[in-house]
Amino acid sequence: MIIHDVTQWTEEWMALRKGIITGTRLKWVATKTTTIWYKSLMDDLIAEDLAPSPEKFQNDAMIRWTILEPIARE
């Protein structure tokens, strides 16, 4: 496992996640059984990797976690 010491939601963090399977998608990878779904996922990952970085989006839960994450790490 490679651990990157970067701050969440920075451009560097977004670039590291671009085009890879992150925790959000991992549950789908573990539970889906159809080839069609995997092809769709690969299409999404390739498009994500080639596209410009999206605008930053944070809802209230994400902002709360960003604030609480340092405490959770301790």
PDB file of N, H, CA, C and O in Angstrom:
ATOM      1  N   MET A   1       0.845  -1.172   0.000  1.00  0.00           N
ATOM      2  CA  MET A   1       0.000   0.000   0.000  1.00  0.00           C
ATOM      3  C   MET A   1       0.893   1.238   0.000  1.00  0.00           C
ATOM      4  O   MET A   1       1.897   1.309   0.708  1.00  0.00           O
ATOM      5  N   ILE A   2       0.499   2.193  -0.805  1.00  0.00           N
ATOM      6  H   ILE A   2      -0.317   2.135  -1.380  1.00  0.00           H
ATOM      7  CA  ILE A   2       1.210   3.463  -0.857  1.00  0.00           C
ATOM      8  C   ILE A   2       0.367   4.495  -0.122  1.00  0.00           C
ATOM      9  O   ILE A   2      -0.818   4.660  -0.412  1.00  0.00           O
ATOM     10  N   ILE A   3       0.978   5.181   0.821  1.00  0.00           N
ATOM     11  H   ILE A   3       1.941   5.047   1.056  1.00  0.00           H
ATOM     12  CA  ILE A   3       0.278   6.217   1.579  1.00  0.00           C
ATOM     13  C   ILE A   3       0.817   7.574   1.148  1.00  0.00           C
ATOM     14  O   ILE A   3       2.020   7.825   1.202  1.00  0.00           O
ATOM     15  N   HIS A   4      -0.083   8.433   0.724  1.00  0.00           N
ATOM     16  H   HIS A   4      -1.060   8.228   0.680  1.00  0.00           H
ATOM     17  CA  HIS A   4       0.278   9.790   0.316  1.00  0.00           C
ATOM     18  C   HIS A   4      -0.152  10.748   1.414  1.00  0.00           C
ATOM     19  O   HIS A   4      -1.308  10.726   1.837  1.00  0.00           O
ATOM     20  N   ASP A   5       0.750  11.575   1.874  1.00  0.00           N
ATOM     21  H   ASP A   5       1.689  11.592   1.530  1.00  0.00           H
ATOM     22  CA  ASP A   5       0.436  12.530   2.928  1.00  0.00           C
ATOM     23  C   ASP A   5       0.026  13.852   2.287  1.00  0.00           C
ATOM     24  O   ASP A   5       0.818  14.788   2.183  1.00  0.00           O
ATOM     25  N   VAL A   6      -1.239  13.899   1.860  1.00  0.00           N
ATOM     26  H   VAL A   6      -1.883  13.139   1.945  1.00  0.00           H
ATOM     27  CA  VAL A   6      -1.762  15.112   1.237  1.00  0.00           C
ATOM     28  C   VAL A   6      -3.073  15.486   1.919  1.00  0.00           C
ATOM     29  O   VAL A   6      -3.738  14.649   2.530  1.00  0.00           O
ATOM     30  N   THR A   7      -3.421  16.738   1.804  1.00  0.00           N
ATOM     31  H   THR A   7      -2.881  17.418   1.308  1.00  0.00           H
ATOM     32  CA  THR A   7      -4.663  17.226   2.399  1.00  0.00           C
ATOM     33  C   THR A   7      -5.832  16.926   1.473  1.00  0.00           C
ATOM     34  O   THR A   7      -5.755  17.142   0.264  1.00  0.00           O
ATOM     35  N   GLN A   8      -6.926  16.420   2.062  1.00  0.00           N
ATOM     36  H   GLN A   8      -6.989  16.245   3.044  1.00  0.00           H
ATOM     37  CA  GLN A   8      -8.116  16.127   1.270  1.00  0.00           C
ATOM     38  C   GLN A   8      -8.622  17.369   0.566  1.00  0.00           C
ATOM     39  O   GLN A   8      -8.523  18.484   1.078  1.00  0.00           O
ATOM     40  N   TRP A   9      -9.167  17.152  -0.622  1.00  0.00           N
ATOM     41  H   TRP A   9      -9.248  16.246  -1.038  1.00  0.00           H
ATOM     42  CA  TRP A   9      -9.822  18.149  -1.453  1.00  0.00           C
ATOM     43  C   TRP A   9      -8.861  19.141  -2.081  1.00  0.00           C
ATOM     44  O   TRP A   9      -9.305  20.098  -2.715  1.00  0.00           O
ATOM     45  N   THR A  10      -7.554  18.945  -1.925  1.00  0.00           N
ATOM     46  H   THR A  10      -7.193  18.168  -1.410  1.00  0.00           H
ATOM     47  CA  THR A  10      -6.607  19.789  -2.640  1.00  0.00           C
ATOM     48  C   THR A  10      -6.486  19.262  -4.065  1.00  0.00           C
ATOM     49  O   THR A  10      -6.936  18.153  -4.356  1.00  0.00           O
ATOM     50  N   GLU A  11      -5.886  20.039  -4.946  1.00  0.00           N
ATOM     51  H   GLU A  11      -5.521  20.939  -4.709  1.00  0.00           H
ATOM     52  CA  GLU A  11      -5.708  19.595  -6.325  1.00  0.00           C
ATOM     53  C   GLU A  11      -4.833  18.341  -6.377  1.00  0.00           C
ATOM     54  O   GLU A  11      -5.068  17.445  -7.187  1.00  0.00           O
ATOM     55  N   GLU A  12      -3.828  18.287  -5.511  1.00  0.00           N
ATOM     56  H   GLU A  12      -3.637  19.015  -4.853  1.00  0.00           H
ATOM     57  CA  GLU A  12      -2.950  17.114  -5.463  1.00  0.00           C
ATOM     58  C   GLU A  12      -3.735  15.861  -5.068  1.00  0.00           C
ATOM     59  O   GLU A  12      -3.537  14.795  -5.649  1.00  0.00           O
ATOM     60  N   TRP A  13      -4.614  15.987  -4.095  1.00  0.00           N
ATOM     61  H   TRP A  13      -4.775  16.853  -3.623  1.00  0.00           H
ATOM     62  CA  TRP A  13      -5.447  14.870  -3.639  1.00  0.00           C
ATOM     63  C   TRP A  13      -6.373  14.396  -4.749  1.00  0.00           C
ATOM     64  O   TRP A  13      -6.515  13.197  -4.989  1.00  0.00           O
ATOM     65  N   MET A  14      -7.005  15.363  -5.427  1.00  0.00           N
ATOM     66  H   MET A  14      -6.890  16.337  -5.232  1.00  0.00           H
ATOM     67  CA  MET A  14      -7.910  15.020  -6.522  1.00  0.00           C
ATOM     68  C   MET A  14      -7.155  14.307  -7.639  1.00  0.00           C
ATOM     69  O   MET A  14      -7.664  13.347  -8.218  1.00  0.00           O
ATOM     70  N   ALA A  15      -5.951  14.769  -7.944  1.00  0.00           N
ATOM     71  H   ALA A  15      -5.537  15.549  -7.474  1.00  0.00           H
ATOM     72  CA  ALA A  15      -5.152  14.152  -9.011  1.00  0.00           C
ATOM     73  C   ALA A  15      -4.775  12.716  -8.655  1.00  0.00           C
ATOM     74  O   ALA A  15      -4.736  11.854  -9.533  1.00  0.00           O
ATOM     75  N   LEU A  16      -4.497  12.450  -7.383  1.00  0.00           N
ATOM     76  H   LEU A  16      -4.529  13.150  -6.669  1.00  0.00           H
ATOM     77  CA  LEU A  16      -4.144  11.090  -6.955  1.00  0.00           C
ATOM     78  C   LEU A  16      -5.317  10.127  -7.095  1.00  0.00           C
ATOM     79  O   LEU A  16      -5.103   8.937  -7.329  1.00  0.00           O
ATOM     80  N   ARG A  17      -6.536  10.603  -6.959  1.00  0.00           N
ATOM     81  H   ARG A  17      -6.710  11.569  -6.768  1.00  0.00           H
ATOM     82  CA  ARG A  17      -7.734   9.752  -7.017  1.00  0.00           C
ATOM     83  C   ARG A  17      -8.286   9.583  -8.427  1.00  0.00           C
ATOM     84  O   ARG A  17      -9.127   8.718  -8.673  1.00  0.00           O
ATOM     85  N   LYS A  18      -7.813  10.404  -9.339  1.00  0.00           N
ATOM     86  H   LYS A  18      -7.130  11.107  -9.139  1.00  0.00           H
ATOM     87  CA  LYS A  18      -8.361  10.446 -10.689  1.00  0.00           C
ATOM     88  C   LYS A  18      -8.116   9.130 -11.433  1.00  0.00           C
ATOM     89  O   LYS A  18      -6.976   8.679 -11.553  1.00  0.00           O
ATOM     90  N   GLY A  19      -9.181   8.526 -11.925  1.00  0.00           N
ATOM     91  H   GLY A  19     -10.106   8.892 -11.828  1.00  0.00           H
ATOM     92  CA  GLY A  19      -9.067   7.329 -12.754  1.00  0.00           C
ATOM     93  C   GLY A  19      -8.752   6.046 -12.012  1.00  0.00           C
ATOM     94  O   GLY A  19      -8.346   5.064 -12.633  1.00  0.00           O
ATOM     95  N   ILE A  20      -8.929   6.027 -10.693  1.00  0.00           N
ATOM     96  H   ILE A  20      -9.260   6.824 -10.188  1.00  0.00           H
ATOM     97  CA  ILE A  20      -8.674   4.796  -9.932  1.00  0.00           C
ATOM     98  C   ILE A  20      -9.916   4.411  -9.139  1.00  0.00           C
ATOM     99  O   ILE A  20     -10.831   5.215  -8.958  1.00  0.00           O
ATOM    100  N   ILE A  21      -9.931   3.177  -8.674  1.00  0.00           N
ATOM    101  H   ILE A  21      -9.188   2.524  -8.820  1.00  0.00           H
ATOM    102  CA  ILE A  21     -11.040   2.711  -7.847  1.00  0.00           C
ATOM    103  C   ILE A  21     -10.740   3.107  -6.407  1.00  0.00           C
ATOM    104  O   ILE A  21      -9.794   2.614  -5.794  1.00  0.00           O
ATOM    105  N   THR A  22     -11.558   4.001  -5.886  1.00  0.00           N
ATOM    106  H   THR A  22     -12.326   4.402  -6.385  1.00  0.00           H
ATOM    107  CA  THR A  22     -11.396   4.452  -4.504  1.00  0.00           C
ATOM    108  C   THR A  22     -12.432   3.736  -3.639  1.00  0.00           C
ATOM    109  O   THR A  22     -13.215   2.931  -4.142  1.00  0.00           O
ATOM    110  N   GLY A  23     -12.434   4.023  -2.368  1.00  0.00           N
ATOM    111  H   GLY A  23     -11.797   4.676  -1.960  1.00  0.00           H
ATOM    112  CA  GLY A  23     -13.350   3.367  -1.442  1.00  0.00           C
ATOM    113  C   GLY A  23     -14.803   3.493  -1.829  1.00  0.00           C
ATOM    114  O   GLY A  23     -15.591   2.578  -1.591  1.00  0.00           O
ATOM    115  N   THR A  24     -15.167   4.606  -2.419  1.00  0.00           N
ATOM    116  H   THR A  24     -14.527   5.349  -2.613  1.00  0.00           H
ATOM    117  CA  THR A  24     -16.551   4.819  -2.836  1.00  0.00           C
ATOM    118  C   THR A  24     -16.995   3.759  -3.841  1.00  0.00           C
ATOM    119  O   THR A  24     -18.123   3.270  -3.773  1.00  0.00           O
ATOM    120  N   ARG A  25     -16.123   3.410  -4.758  1.00  0.00           N
ATOM    121  H   ARG A  25     -15.207   3.808  -4.813  1.00  0.00           H
ATOM    122  CA  ARG A  25     -16.471   2.423  -5.791  1.00  0.00           C
ATOM    123  C   ARG A  25     -16.128   0.993  -5.386  1.00  0.00           C
ATOM    124  O   ARG A  25     -16.616   0.046  -6.002  1.00  0.00           O
ATOM    125  N   LEU A  26     -15.315   0.827  -4.383  1.00  0.00           N
ATOM    126  H   LEU A  26     -14.919   1.597  -3.882  1.00  0.00           H
ATOM    127  CA  LEU A  26     -14.865  -0.512  -4.012  1.00  0.00           C
ATOM    128  C   LEU A  26     -16.009  -1.446  -3.643  1.00  0.00           C
ATOM    129  O   LEU A  26     -15.980  -2.626  -3.992  1.00  0.00           O
ATOM    130  N   LYS A  27     -17.003  -0.938  -2.953  1.00  0.00           N
ATOM    131  H   LYS A  27     -17.026   0.021  -2.670  1.00  0.00           H
ATOM    132  CA  LYS A  27     -18.141  -1.787  -2.576  1.00  0.00           C
ATOM    133  C   LYS A  27     -18.846  -2.327  -3.815  1.00  0.00           C
ATOM    134  O   LYS A  27     -19.335  -3.456  -3.807  1.00  0.00           O
ATOM    135  N   TRP A  28     -18.903  -1.525  -4.883  1.00  0.00           N
ATOM    136  H   TRP A  28     -18.506  -0.607  -4.890  1.00  0.00           H
ATOM    137  CA  TRP A  28     -19.541  -1.983  -6.120  1.00  0.00           C
ATOM    138  C   TRP A  28     -18.691  -3.048  -6.799  1.00  0.00           C
ATOM    139  O   TRP A  28     -19.225  -4.014  -7.344  1.00  0.00           O
ATOM    140  N   VAL A  29     -17.379  -2.878  -6.770  1.00  0.00           N
ATOM    141  H   VAL A  29     -16.946  -2.093  -6.328  1.00  0.00           H
ATOM    142  CA  VAL A  29     -16.492  -3.863  -7.387  1.00  0.00           C
ATOM    143  C   VAL A  29     -16.638  -5.211  -6.680  1.00  0.00           C
ATOM    144  O   VAL A  29     -16.603  -6.264  -7.317  1.00  0.00           O
ATOM    145  N   ALA A  30     -16.798  -5.166  -5.379  1.00  0.00           N
ATOM    146  H   ALA A  30     -16.826  -4.311  -4.862  1.00  0.00           H
ATOM    147  CA  ALA A  30     -16.895  -6.397  -4.591  1.00  0.00           C
ATOM    148  C   ALA A  30     -18.244  -7.096  -4.735  1.00  0.00           C
ATOM    149  O   ALA A  30     -18.343  -8.295  -4.473  1.00  0.00           O
ATOM    150  N   THR A  31     -19.279  -6.372  -5.144  1.00  0.00           N
ATOM    151  H   THR A  31     -19.198  -5.398  -5.357  1.00  0.00           H
ATOM    152  CA  THR A  31     -20.620  -6.971  -5.155  1.00  0.00           C
ATOM    153  C   THR A  31     -21.209  -7.210  -6.544  1.00  0.00           C
ATOM    154  O   THR A  31     -22.137  -8.006  -6.682  1.00  0.00           O
ATOM    155  N   LYS A  32     -20.706  -6.556  -7.551  1.00  0.00           N
ATOM    156  H   LYS A  32     -19.952  -5.909  -7.439  1.00  0.00           H
ATOM    157  CA  LYS A  32     -21.274  -6.711  -8.897  1.00  0.00           C
ATOM    158  C   LYS A  32     -20.717  -7.965  -9.563  1.00  0.00           C
ATOM    159  O   LYS A  32     -19.556  -8.324  -9.366  1.00  0.00           O
ATOM    160  N   THR A  33     -21.554  -8.618 -10.347  1.00  0.00           N
ATOM    161  H   THR A  33     -22.497  -8.326 -10.507  1.00  0.00           H
ATOM    162  CA  THR A  33     -21.130  -9.871 -10.975  1.00  0.00           C
ATOM    163  C   THR A  33     -21.250  -9.870 -12.492  1.00  0.00           C
ATOM    164  O   THR A  33     -20.889 -10.854 -13.137  1.00  0.00           O
ATOM    165  N   THR A  34     -21.748  -8.785 -13.072  1.00  0.00           N
ATOM    166  H   THR A  34     -22.040  -7.985 -12.548  1.00  0.00           H
ATOM    167  CA  THR A  34     -21.933  -8.789 -14.518  1.00  0.00           C
ATOM    168  C   THR A  34     -20.772  -8.115 -15.247  1.00  0.00           C
ATOM    169  O   THR A  34     -20.210  -7.128 -14.773  1.00  0.00           O
ATOM    170  N   THR A  35     -20.434  -8.655 -16.380  1.00  0.00           N
ATOM    171  H   THR A  35     -20.890  -9.457 -16.766  1.00  0.00           H
ATOM    172  CA  THR A  35     -19.368  -8.087 -17.200  1.00  0.00           C
ATOM    173  C   THR A  35     -19.754  -6.701 -17.697  1.00  0.00           C
ATOM    174  O   THR A  35     -18.896  -5.829 -17.829  1.00  0.00           O
ATOM    175  N   ILE A  36     -21.021  -6.492 -17.970  1.00  0.00           N
ATOM    176  H   ILE A  36     -21.718  -7.201 -17.863  1.00  0.00           H
ATOM    177  CA  ILE A  36     -21.489  -5.194 -18.452  1.00  0.00           C
ATOM    178  C   ILE A  36     -21.166  -4.105 -17.431  1.00  0.00           C
ATOM    179  O   ILE A  36     -20.739  -3.011 -17.800  1.00  0.00           O
ATOM    180  N   TRP A  37     -21.368  -4.402 -16.163  1.00  0.00           N
ATOM    181  H   TRP A  37     -21.715  -5.291 -15.864  1.00  0.00           H
ATOM    182  CA  TRP A  37     -21.093  -3.408 -15.126  1.00  0.00           C
ATOM    183  C   TRP A  37     -19.609  -3.068 -15.089  1.00  0.00           C
ATOM    184  O   TRP A  37     -19.247  -1.897 -14.974  1.00  0.00           O
ATOM    185  N   TYR A  38     -18.744  -4.076 -15.186  1.00  0.00           N
ATOM    186  H   TYR A  38     -19.038  -5.027 -15.280  1.00  0.00           H
ATOM    187  CA  TYR A  38     -17.309  -3.824 -15.155  1.00  0.00           C
ATOM    188  C   TYR A  38     -16.850  -3.007 -16.361  1.00  0.00           C
ATOM    189  O   TYR A  38     -15.975  -2.150 -16.232  1.00  0.00           O
ATOM    190  N   LYS A  39     -17.436  -3.267 -17.534  1.00  0.00           N
ATOM    191  H   LYS A  39     -18.147  -3.963 -17.639  1.00  0.00           H
ATOM    192  CA  LYS A  39     -17.102  -2.477 -18.718  1.00  0.00           C
ATOM    193  C   LYS A  39     -17.524  -1.028 -18.517  1.00  0.00           C
ATOM    194  O   LYS A  39     -16.807  -0.108 -18.909  1.00  0.00           O
ATOM    195  N   SER A  40     -18.681  -0.827 -17.910  1.00  0.00           N
ATOM    196  H   SER A  40     -19.264  -1.575 -17.592  1.00  0.00           H
ATOM    197  CA  SER A  40     -19.163   0.520 -17.621  1.00  0.00           C
ATOM    198  C   SER A  40     -18.223   1.226 -16.643  1.00  0.00           C
ATOM    199  O   SER A  40     -17.910   2.404 -16.816  1.00  0.00           O
ATOM    200  N   LEU A  41     -17.782   0.508 -15.625  1.00  0.00           N
ATOM    201  H   LEU A  41     -18.037  -0.449 -15.485  1.00  0.00           H
ATOM    202  CA  LEU A  41     -16.847   1.078 -14.657  1.00  0.00           C
ATOM    203  C   LEU A  41     -15.547   1.472 -15.340  1.00  0.00           C
ATOM    204  O   LEU A  41     -15.025   2.558 -15.090  1.00  0.00           O
ATOM    205  N   MET A  42     -15.023   0.617 -16.188  1.00  0.00           N
ATOM    206  H   MET A  42     -15.448  -0.265 -16.391  1.00  0.00           H
ATOM    207  CA  MET A  42     -13.775   0.923 -16.886  1.00  0.00           C
ATOM    208  C   MET A  42     -13.942   2.147 -17.781  1.00  0.00           C
ATOM    209  O   MET A  42     -13.047   2.988 -17.854  1.00  0.00           O
ATOM    210  N   ASP A  43     -15.085   2.251 -18.463  1.00  0.00           N
ATOM    211  H   ASP A  43     -15.812   1.567 -18.404  1.00  0.00           H
ATOM    212  CA  ASP A  43     -15.364   3.430 -19.279  1.00  0.00           C
ATOM    213  C   ASP A  43     -15.353   4.696 -18.417  1.00  0.00           C
ATOM    214  O   ASP A  43     -14.781   5.716 -18.800  1.00  0.00           O
ATOM    215  N   ASP A  44     -15.989   4.613 -17.257  1.00  0.00           N
ATOM    216  H   ASP A  44     -16.454   3.784 -16.946  1.00  0.00           H
ATOM    217  CA  ASP A  44     -16.030   5.761 -16.342  1.00  0.00           C
ATOM    218  C   ASP A  44     -14.632   6.149 -15.868  1.00  0.00           C
ATOM    219  O   ASP A  44     -14.292   7.331 -15.833  1.00  0.00           O
ATOM    220  N   LEU A  45     -13.820   5.154 -15.504  1.00  0.00           N
ATOM    221  H   LEU A  45     -14.096   4.193 -15.532  1.00  0.00           H
ATOM    222  CA  LEU A  45     -12.470   5.429 -15.003  1.00  0.00           C
ATOM    223  C   LEU A  45     -11.590   6.043 -16.083  1.00  0.00           C
ATOM    224  O   LEU A  45     -10.820   6.965 -15.813  1.00  0.00           O
ATOM    225  N   ILE A  46     -11.702   5.538 -17.297  1.00  0.00           N
ATOM    226  H   ILE A  46     -12.328   4.789 -17.517  1.00  0.00           H
ATOM    227  CA  ILE A  46     -10.908   6.088 -18.399  1.00  0.00           C
ATOM    228  C   ILE A  46     -11.334   7.523 -18.693  1.00  0.00           C
ATOM    229  O   ILE A  46     -10.489   8.403 -18.858  1.00  0.00           O
ATOM    230  N   ALA A  47     -12.640   7.757 -18.758  1.00  0.00           N
ATOM    231  H   ALA A  47     -13.326   7.042 -18.624  1.00  0.00           H
ATOM    232  CA  ALA A  47     -13.141   9.107 -19.015  1.00  0.00           C
ATOM    233  C   ALA A  47     -12.711  10.064 -17.904  1.00  0.00           C
ATOM    234  O   ALA A  47     -12.328  11.203 -18.174  1.00  0.00           O
ATOM    235  N   GLU A  48     -12.773   9.602 -16.663  1.00  0.00           N
ATOM    236  H   GLU A  48     -13.084   8.677 -16.444  1.00  0.00           H
ATOM    237  CA  GLU A  48     -12.372  10.417 -15.515  1.00  0.00           C
ATOM    238  C   GLU A  48     -10.893  10.774 -15.607  1.00  0.00           C
ATOM    239  O   GLU A  48     -10.501  11.902 -15.306  1.00  0.00           O
ATOM    240  N   ASP A  49     -10.079   9.818 -16.022  1.00  0.00           N
ATOM    241  H   ASP A  49     -10.397   8.902 -16.267  1.00  0.00           H
ATOM    242  CA  ASP A  49      -8.640  10.031 -16.128  1.00  0.00           C
ATOM    243  C   ASP A  49      -8.308  11.034 -17.226  1.00  0.00           C
ATOM    244  O   ASP A  49      -7.366  11.815 -17.086  1.00  0.00           O
ATOM    245  N   LEU A  50      -9.062  11.020 -18.306  1.00  0.00           N
ATOM    246  H   LEU A  50      -9.826  10.386 -18.420  1.00  0.00           H
ATOM    247  CA  LEU A  50      -8.785  11.894 -19.442  1.00  0.00           C
ATOM    248  C   LEU A  50      -9.415  13.279 -19.314  1.00  0.00           C
ATOM    249  O   LEU A  50      -8.948  14.235 -19.933  1.00  0.00           O
ATOM    250  N   ALA A  51     -10.459  13.387 -18.524  1.00  0.00           N
ATOM    251  H   ALA A  51     -10.839  12.611 -18.021  1.00  0.00           H
ATOM    252  CA  ALA A  51     -11.192  14.657 -18.397  1.00  0.00           C
ATOM    253  C   ALA A  51     -10.457  15.624 -17.472  1.00  0.00           C
ATOM    254  O   ALA A  51      -9.679  15.206 -16.615  1.00  0.00           O
ATOM    255  N   PRO A  52     -10.709  16.901 -17.650  1.00  0.00           N
ATOM    256  CA  PRO A  52     -10.144  17.873 -16.711  1.00  0.00           C
ATOM    257  C   PRO A  52     -10.731  17.657 -15.321  1.00  0.00           C
ATOM    258  O   PRO A  52     -11.818  17.095 -15.182  1.00  0.00           O
ATOM    259  N   SER A  53     -10.026  18.095 -14.313  1.00  0.00           N
ATOM    260  H   SER A  53      -9.143  18.552 -14.426  1.00  0.00           H
ATOM    261  CA  SER A  53     -10.509  17.943 -12.943  1.00  0.00           C
ATOM    262  C   SER A  53     -11.833  18.671 -12.771  1.00  0.00           C
ATOM    263  O   SER A  53     -11.990  19.798 -13.240  1.00  0.00           O
ATOM    264  N   PRO A  54     -12.790  18.029 -12.096  1.00  0.00           N
ATOM    265  CA  PRO A  54     -14.099  18.667 -11.897  1.00  0.00           C
ATOM    266  C   PRO A  54     -14.030  19.748 -10.827  1.00  0.00           C
ATOM    267  O   PRO A  54     -13.062  19.852 -10.074  1.00  0.00           O
ATOM    268  N   GLU A  55     -15.079  20.538 -10.786  1.00  0.00           N
ATOM    269  H   GLU A  55     -15.866  20.453 -11.398  1.00  0.00           H
ATOM    270  CA  GLU A  55     -15.204  21.524  -9.714  1.00  0.00           C
ATOM    271  C   GLU A  55     -15.251  20.781  -8.381  1.00  0.00           C
ATOM    272  O   GLU A  55     -15.752  19.659  -8.301  1.00  0.00           O
ATOM    273  N   LYS A  56     -14.735  21.408  -7.358  1.00  0.00           N
ATOM    274  H   LYS A  56     -14.329  22.320  -7.423  1.00  0.00           H
ATOM    275  CA  LYS A  56     -14.777  20.779  -6.040  1.00  0.00           C
ATOM    276  C   LYS A  56     -16.205  20.821  -5.506  1.00  0.00           C
ATOM    277  O   LYS A  56     -16.871  21.854  -5.558  1.00  0.00           O
ATOM    278  N   PHE A  57     -16.663  19.685  -4.993  1.00  0.00           N
ATOM    279  H   PHE A  57     -16.121  18.845  -4.950  1.00  0.00           H
ATOM    280  CA  PHE A  57     -17.991  19.603  -4.394  1.00  0.00           C
ATOM    281  C   PHE A  57     -17.836  19.075  -2.984  1.00  0.00           C
ATOM    282  O   PHE A  57     -17.171  18.062  -2.770  1.00  0.00           O
ATOM    283  N   GLN A  58     -18.432  19.740  -2.033  1.00  0.00           N
ATOM    284  H   GLN A  58     -18.973  20.564  -2.207  1.00  0.00           H
ATOM    285  CA  GLN A  58     -18.449  19.258  -0.657  1.00  0.00           C
ATOM    286  C   GLN A  58     -19.824  19.521  -0.063  1.00  0.00           C
ATOM    287  O   GLN A  58     -20.317  20.649  -0.073  1.00  0.00           O
ATOM    288  N   ASN A  59     -20.435  18.453   0.459  1.00  0.00           N
ATOM    289  H   ASN A  59     -20.034  17.537   0.468  1.00  0.00           H
ATOM    290  CA  ASN A  59     -21.685  18.655   1.182  1.00  0.00           C
ATOM    291  C   ASN A  59     -21.363  18.782   2.679  1.00  0.00           C
ATOM    292  O   ASN A  59     -20.197  18.720   3.068  1.00  0.00           O
ATOM    293  N   ASP A  60     -22.369  18.954   3.499  1.00  0.00           N
ATOM    294  H   ASP A  60     -23.317  19.004   3.183  1.00  0.00           H
ATOM    295  CA  ASP A  60     -22.141  19.174   4.933  1.00  0.00           C
ATOM    296  C   ASP A  60     -21.407  18.015   5.594  1.00  0.00           C
ATOM    297  O   ASP A  60     -20.534  18.230   6.435  1.00  0.00           O
ATOM    298  N   ALA A  61     -21.757  16.789   5.218  1.00  0.00           N
ATOM    299  H   ALA A  61     -22.466  16.614   4.535  1.00  0.00           H
ATOM    300  CA  ALA A  61     -21.108  15.622   5.816  1.00  0.00           C
ATOM    301  C   ALA A  61     -19.619  15.569   5.453  1.00  0.00           C
ATOM    302  O   ALA A  61     -18.786  15.190   6.276  1.00  0.00           O
ATOM    303  N   MET A  62     -19.303  15.944   4.241  1.00  0.00           N
ATOM    304  H   MET A  62     -19.979  16.251   3.573  1.00  0.00           H
ATOM    305  CA  MET A  62     -17.903  15.935   3.805  1.00  0.00           C
ATOM    306  C   MET A  62     -17.096  17.010   4.538  1.00  0.00           C
ATOM    307  O   MET A  62     -15.952  16.778   4.930  1.00  0.00           O
ATOM    308  N   ILE A  63     -17.691  18.167   4.717  1.00  0.00           N
ATOM    309  H   ILE A  63     -18.620  18.356   4.398  1.00  0.00           H
ATOM    310  CA  ILE A  63     -17.019  19.246   5.444  1.00  0.00           C
ATOM    311  C   ILE A  63     -16.797  18.830   6.897  1.00  0.00           C
ATOM    312  O   ILE A  63     -15.727  19.065   7.459  1.00  0.00           O
ATOM    313  N   ARG A  64     -17.806  18.215   7.496  1.00  0.00           N
ATOM    314  H   ARG A  64     -18.675  18.024   7.040  1.00  0.00           H
ATOM    315  CA  ARG A  64     -17.683  17.749   8.884  1.00  0.00           C
ATOM    316  C   ARG A  64     -16.541  16.742   9.011  1.00  0.00           C
ATOM    317  O   ARG A  64     -15.741  16.819   9.943  1.00  0.00           O
ATOM    318  N   TRP A  65     -16.468  15.794   8.067  1.00  0.00           N
ATOM    319  H   TRP A  65     -17.118  15.731   7.310  1.00  0.00           H
ATOM    320  CA  TRP A  65     -15.406  14.797   8.137  1.00  0.00           C
ATOM    321  C   TRP A  65     -14.040  15.440   7.955  1.00  0.00           C
ATOM    322  O   TRP A  65     -13.084  15.031   8.615  1.00  0.00           O
ATOM    323  N   THR A  66     -13.918  16.426   7.088  1.00  0.00           N
ATOM    324  H   THR A  66     -14.694  16.758   6.552  1.00  0.00           H
ATOM    325  CA  THR A  66     -12.651  17.110   6.893  1.00  0.00           C
ATOM    326  C   THR A  66     -12.190  17.756   8.200  1.00  0.00           C
ATOM    327  O   THR A  66     -11.000  17.763   8.514  1.00  0.00           O
ATOM    328  N   ILE A  67     -13.131  18.289   8.946  1.00  0.00           N
ATOM    329  H   ILE A  67     -14.098  18.283   8.692  1.00  0.00           H
ATOM    330  CA  ILE A  67     -12.804  18.916  10.237  1.00  0.00           C
ATOM    331  C   ILE A  67     -12.440  17.852  11.270  1.00  0.00           C
ATOM    332  O   ILE A  67     -11.506  18.045  12.049  1.00  0.00           O
ATOM    333  N   LEU A  68     -13.164  16.732  11.288  1.00  0.00           N
ATOM    334  H   LEU A  68     -13.923  16.575  10.655  1.00  0.00           H
ATOM    335  CA  LEU A  68     -12.964  15.715  12.318  1.00  0.00           C
ATOM    336  C   LEU A  68     -11.854  14.702  12.002  1.00  0.00           C
ATOM    337  O   LEU A  68     -11.405  13.979  12.891  1.00  0.00           O
ATOM    338  N   GLU A  69     -11.419  14.651  10.758  1.00  0.00           N
ATOM    339  H   GLU A  69     -11.784  15.239  10.036  1.00  0.00           H
ATOM    340  CA  GLU A  69     -10.427  13.645  10.377  1.00  0.00           C
ATOM    341  C   GLU A  69      -9.144  13.693  11.207  1.00  0.00           C
ATOM    342  O   GLU A  69      -8.671  12.636  11.625  1.00  0.00           O
ATOM    343  N   PRO A  70      -8.557  14.865  11.467  1.00  0.00           N
ATOM    344  CA  PRO A  70      -7.341  14.888  12.292  1.00  0.00           C
ATOM    345  C   PRO A  70      -7.561  14.261  13.683  1.00  0.00           C
ATOM    346  O   PRO A  70      -6.680  13.592  14.223  1.00  0.00           O
ATOM    347  N   ILE A  71      -8.738  14.490  14.237  1.00  0.00           N
ATOM    348  H   ILE A  71      -9.454  15.034  13.799  1.00  0.00           H
ATOM    349  CA  ILE A  71      -9.059  13.912  15.555  1.00  0.00           C
ATOM    350  C   ILE A  71      -9.165  12.400  15.434  1.00  0.00           C
ATOM    351  O   ILE A  71      -8.675  11.670  16.295  1.00  0.00           O
ATOM    352  N   ALA A  72      -9.804  11.926  14.366  1.00  0.00           N
ATOM    353  H   ALA A  72     -10.202  12.519  13.666  1.00  0.00           H
ATOM    354  CA  ALA A  72      -9.956  10.483  14.156  1.00  0.00           C
ATOM    355  C   ALA A  72      -8.607   9.820  13.955  1.00  0.00           C
ATOM    356  O   ALA A  72      -8.403   8.694  14.409  1.00  0.00           O
ATOM    357  N   ARG A  73      -7.694  10.486  13.293  1.00  0.00           N
ATOM    358  H   ARG A  73      -7.860  11.400  12.924  1.00  0.00           H
ATOM    359  CA  ARG A  73      -6.353   9.914  13.062  1.00  0.00           C
ATOM    360  C   ARG A  73      -5.573   9.746  14.365  1.00  0.00           C
ATOM    361  O   ARG A  73      -4.786   8.811  14.514  1.00  0.00           O
ATOM    362  N   GLU A  74      -5.802  10.664  15.303  1.00  0.00           N
ATOM    363  H   GLU A  74      -6.441  11.424  15.182  1.00  0.00           H
ATOM    364  CA  GLU A  74      -5.104  10.572  16.599  1.00  0.00           C
ATOM    365  C   GLU A  74      -5.533   9.312  17.320  1.00  0.00           C
ATOM    366  O   GLU A  74      -5.065   9.043  18.426  1.00  0.00           O
TER     367      GLU A  74
END
